[in-house]
């Protein structure tokens, strides 16, 4: 009978460990600071061996990623426009895009 309370307390200890403490919450908040400097190792395209370490703030990384997405979106839109306006520029058959 003395082992039953110990077994009953085990799930409570497990669930208590899942609740984040104040120190963990502060660490997570500090990790999301937009002015915090983050360094990443970036591989150079076309080379297996060449790697470059780039350091920037989280805000700068977010801006670089936004600009990269914008360039890709513009390239994809330009490819779609090229196919859709080709028939109007030529009086020939519609190209297969």
C-alpha positions in Angstrom: 0.0 0.0 0.0 2.9 2.4 0.5 3.9 2.2 -3.2 0.5 3.5 -4.4 1.0 7.2 -3.4 4.4 7.2 -5.1 2.9 5.9 -8.3 0.0 8.4 -8.1 2.5 11.2 -7.7 4.5 10.2 -10.8 2.0 11.7 -13.3 1.9 14.9 -11.4 5.6 15.3 -11.5 5.6 14.5 -15.2 3.0 17.2 -16.0 4.7 19.7 -13.7 7.9 19.3 -15.7 6.0 20.3 -18.9 4.9 23.7 -17.5 7.6 26.3 -18.5 9.3 28.1 -15.7 9.8 31.9 -15.6 13.5 31.5 -16.5 12.6 29.5 -19.6 10.0 32.0 -20.6 12.5 34.8 -20.3 15.0 32.9 -22.4 12.5 32.3 -25.1 11.6 36.0 -25.1 15.2 37.1 -25.3 15.8 34.7 -28.2 13.1 36.6 -30.2 14.7 40.0 -29.7 14.9 41.6 -33.1 18.2 43.3 -32.2 19.9 40.1 -31.2 22.8 39.2 -33.4 22.6 35.8 -35.1 25.4 34.1 -37.1 24.7 31.5 -39.8 27.1 29.5 -42.0 26.0 29.8 -45.6 27.2 27.5 -48.3 28.2 29.1 -51.6 26.2 28.0 -54.6 28.3 25.9 -56.9 30.8 24.7 -54.3 30.7 21.9 -51.8 33.6 23.3 -49.8 33.2 27.0 -49.7 31.2 28.3 -46.7 30.8 31.8 -45.4 29.8 32.9 -41.9 27.3 35.8 -42.0 26.3 37.7 -38.8 23.3 40.0 -38.7 20.5 40.9 -36.4 17.2 39.0 -36.4 15.5 42.0 -38.0 18.2 42.1 -40.8 17.7 38.3 -41.4 14.0 38.8 -41.7 14.5 41.7 -44.2 16.9 39.6 -46.3 14.4 36.7 -46.3 11.6 39.0 -47.3 13.7 40.4 -50.2 14.6 36.9 -51.3 11.0 35.9 -51.4 10.1 39.0 -53.3 12.8 38.3 -56.0 11.4 34.7 -56.4 7.8 35.9 -56.6 8.8 38.5 -59.3 10.6 35.9 -61.3 7.6 33.5 -61.1 5.2 36.3 -62.1 7.4 37.3 -65.0 7.5 33.7 -66.3 3.7 33.6 -66.1 3.2 36.9 -67.9 5.6 35.9 -70.6 3.4 32.9 -71.5 0.2 34.8 -71.3 1.2 37.8 -73.5 3.0 35.8 -76.1 -0.1 35.1 -78.2 -1.0 38.8 -78.4 2.4 39.8 -79.6 2.5 37.1 -82.4 -0.3 36.3 -84.6 0.6 32.7 -84.6 -0.7 29.7 -82.5 -0.8 29.9 -78.7 2.4 28.5 -77.2 2.3 25.7 -74.8 3.4 27.0 -71.4 
